[in-house]
Amino acid sequence: MRSRPTVRRATAVLAAATLGLALSGCWAGESEAKVEGETVTFTAENGDIEIPAKPERVIATGYAVPVMLEADAPLVGISEWGRGVPMMTDEDRATYEATEKIMGETADTVNYDAVEKVDPDVIILGVPLPVLGDVNMERLEKIAPVVVLGPSVPDSWKELGGRQAEAAGVLSNWEEQKATYYAKADELKEKYADVLDGIDFGHLGAYGDLTAGEFQREFGGSYGTHIVGDVGANYYGGVKDASDGGAAEVSEYSSIEELPSSFKDADYITYTLDNDGTISDAVQYVLDSPLWKNLPAVKAGHVIPIRYSEAATYKSALLTLDAIDEAFGEAFAEELQ
């Protein structure tokens, strides 16, 4: 089950990281990396860093972990990344399990002795800037060059992964996965273009707090919506106050009493399923509410559950596209005939 306090903290961290990501420049061809012999100057969130042009011993943490696994980077150490394990291929999972864990799920769990022992030639920290205070950067930098490339908004992995792959010298592998993803997304977008035309979607997220009587409404570009958006679904509306930035720009938490006003204009409502296809307690709380059952979209039977919405790489997002195709195929079966 999800922990709401953890999610709230993560949302705040992502929000504060937005500025850092925006100021960091761009990835790949826009990073202005200059080759100097066997090293390059790479522009990251923590400045211009000299790194090997073709690293042979890479450490990856946070959001960089699944990217490095899928791009076949030469990993010698990684952090824990439990949330992504259900979406890994058998091969990537085997690599994940076999690779030395030098950190837990959070930035304050780095095992510096373990980092030193695996002798990396570059360390890629896929964590947001605000949590860098939990990392002894000075000690890490004495071991190897440290490249900080962390997320901001939920869908920032779509470009951030390219910068992480570039730093590890495996950009071409990542670009192939990106091309495969968009080829499939475009195919589904064409398949459902007619039935999605003119439809406004709302999304019920999985991070509501049932103990506080709150639900999570997600808008376009959020965890549960950004991949569905690539298929052509239009998520209308936006947050009331986006001043916090980051994930708070695309999702908000409201009292259950606000459910009717929040979703009243939705033609269809999608909601997040856990990766195993089950419904989280936070979502079930809303589904059991009489206010939910009286929503126009719900009364019309226009409700669509979405699986694998927490994909954070192009390869794992192919699972999400398959799940969307299956869900839309059922929801719009008559219209597709």
N, C-alpha and C positions, 0 to 999 in steps of 0.2 A: 504493500500500500504506500501511497505517497505521503510525505510529511509536509504539511502546509508551511510550518515555520521555515523549513529548509528552502522551499520554493520561494517564499517571500524574500528570504535573504538572497537567493539566487537572482530573483527579479531585480532587486536593488543593485546587486553587483553588475548585472548586465546593463542596467540603466546608466550607471556611472561610467561604464566602459565605453559608451557610445562616442564620447568626445575623443577619447584616446584612439579609437579605431579610425575615426574620421580624419584625425590629424596625421595618422601614420602613413598616408599615401596609399598607393594601389599595389596590386600584386603583379606577378609575372613581368610582362613587358613594360609595365608602368612603374616598376619598383626602382628603376634607375640603378640597378646593380652593375658595378663596373668590375670586369674581370682583371685581376692583377696576378698573373702567374697562376698559382694553384688555389688562389682564394678569390672571393668576391666580397664586395661591400653591399650588404643587404640591409634595406631600410625596414625596420620593425617598429613596434610600439615603444620599445625602449631605446630607439635611436639607430644610428648606422653601425652595423656590427660586421666585423670581418669574420667570414666563415669559409670552410673549405668549399671549393667549386663543386666537388663530388664527394660528399661525406661518406665515410665507410663505417662509422659507428655512431648511430643516432639514438638519442633519448627523446621520447615524445610524451607529453602529459596532456590531460584534459581533452579538449575537443580535437587535438592533433592526433590522438591515439588511433581512432578508427580510420582517419585519413591515411596515416602512415601504414597501417596494416593492409589496407586495400590497395595502396599504391606500391606495395612490396618494398618499402624503405628498409635499409639495412639496420634494423633495430637491435639495440643491445639492452635497452631498458625502457619501461613504460610505467604510467600510473594505472591504477585500477580504473576501469570504465564499464562497470556493471550494467548500466542502463542500455548499453549497446550490444551486449552479448546475444540477446535473443534475435538480433537482426544480422549477426555475422554468419558468413558461410562456414562450413565445416573446416575449411583450410585456414581461414582467418581466425577462427576461434582456437584452433590448435596452436597457431602462432601466438595468439594473445595469451593463452594459458602457459605456453612454454617460455615466454619472454620474461626476464627478470622484472619484478615489480619494485620500483624504487620510490613509489609514492602511493598513498591511498586515493580516495576520491576527492579529497580537499587539499588546497595549497599548503596548509600547515602540517602536512604529513610527510614531507620530503625526507627521505633517509639519505643524508649527505654522504655517509660512509659507503652506502650501496651505490650511489652515483659515481663516486670516485673509483670504486672497485671495478665497475664495468668499463671505465676508461673511454668515455664518449669523445668524439671530436666536434659535436654540436649538440646543444640541448634546446629543444623546441617546447616552449611553455605555452600550451593552448589554454591559458587562464586569463580572465579579465584583469585589467590594470589595477583596480582597487584591491584585489587580494594579493598583490605582489608584496604588500607589507607583511604577509605571512611567510614569505620566502626569503631566505638569506641569500640575496642575489650576489653579494660580495663573495661568499664562499663558493657558490656555483660558478661564478665567472673565473675563479682561480682554477677550476677543473677543466672548463671548456667554454667556448663562446655560447652565450645564451641569447636565443631569439624569442621574443615575446610576441605571440600572435593569438590574441584571445577574441572571443565573440562579443557582439553588442546586441543587436536585435536577433530574434530567433532564427531568421532565415539568412543570417550573415555567413553561415557556413558555406553557402553556395559560391562565394568568392574567396572567403578566408581559407578554405581548403586548398585552393590553388597556390596561395602564398606559402602555406605550410609545406606543400609538396615541393614547391620551388626551392625552399630553404634546405630540403632534404635531398635535392637533386633527382626527384622522381616526378617532375611536372608532367612529362609526356604521358605517364600512366594515368595520372589524374585527369588529364584532358580527354583521354579516351573514354573514361567513365562518364565524364560530363556530357560528351557527345552522345553516348548511348542513352543516358537519362533523357535528354531533351528530344531525341528522336522518338522515344516511346511516349513522352509527355505530349508531343505534338500530334502523334498518331491518335491518342485518346482525346485530345482537344478537338480534332477533326471529327472523330466518331460521335462525340456528344455535343457538338456545336449547336445543332438545331434544337435539341431538347433543353439546353442550358440558356438559350437566348432569351433575355428578358426576365430571367429568374434571379431573385435576390435571396442570398443565403445568410443565415446566422449560424454561429457555432457555439456550442456549450463545451467549455474546456474541462479538463480533468483536475484542475488545481484549485477548485473551490474549497471552502472550509465549512463543512457541515456543522461543526461544533459552534461556529459563529453565525450559522444560518445564512451563509453567503454562497453565491455561485460565481463561476468565472465565465465571462463573455469574451470570446476571442474574435478579433476582426482580421482583415486581410493582412498577411505577412506574419501571423503569429504561429505558434507551435502546431496547432491543429488545422491550420488553414492554408499555409503557404504552398504546400505541395498540391493540395486540391485546387488552389488558384492557378497552378501551372497547367491544369487540365481545362481551365476555362470557367470555373465557378467564380461568381462575383459575390464577395462578402461585403455587404453594404454597411455604412455607418463608420463610426470611429469612437475612440475614447473621449470622455468628457474633458479630461485634463491630461495632456501629454507632456507636462512640464518636467516630469521625472526622467523622461527619455528612455532609451533602451526598450526592454520588453514591455514596459509600461506604456509605450507608444501604441501598442497593438492589442492590448488586453486590459481588462479591468475587473474588479471584484465588486459585486453589488449584493444588497440584501435580497433574500428570496422574494420579498414583497414586490421588488422591482422587475420580476420576471415578465409579467404581462407587458409592461411598457418597453422593456428591452427587446423582446422578440415579436412584438405585435405585427411588424411589417415584413417579417420573414416569410417568403413563399415556401422555403424548405429550411430545415434545421439539421445540421450535422452535429455529431457529438463524438468525443474521443473515447475509443476503447483502449484497454491495456493491450500490450503486444500479444498476449495469449488469447485475446478475444473476449476477455471478461470485462465487466463494468466496475470501475472503481467506486468506492463508497461515496465519494464526493459527487460523482455523476448520478449514482443511483438515488441519492438524496433528492436531487432535482426531479428525476424521472418519476419518483413516487409522489411528488407534490401535486395537489389538485390544481394549482396555478399552472403547472406545466401541461397537465392534461386538457386544460381549457384554451391553450394557445391555438390560434387558427391553423397553423402548420401542423400541429400535432393532431388536432381533430380531423384534418384532411388526410392523415397518414403520411405526411411528407417529412418523415424523419429518417435520417441516414447515419448509421454508425460508421466511424472511420478507424481503421487499425493502422499500426505502425507510424503514427503521426510524429513520433520523436526521432525519426531518422535524421541523421546529421551528416550524411555523406551521400554522394550521388549513387553509389553502389547499393547502399541500404535503402535509399529512397525508391529503388526499383520495386522493392516489396510493397512500399506504400502505394505506388502506382497500380500494382496488381490488385491491392485491396480496394482502391478507389474504383477500379474498373469493375470488380465484382459487385461492389455496393451500388454503383450507379446502374449497372446492368439490371439488377433486381428492382431498383427504385423506378427506373424509366423503361421497364420492359415493354409496356404497351406503346409508349411513344416511339420506341425504336423499331417496331414491327413495320 
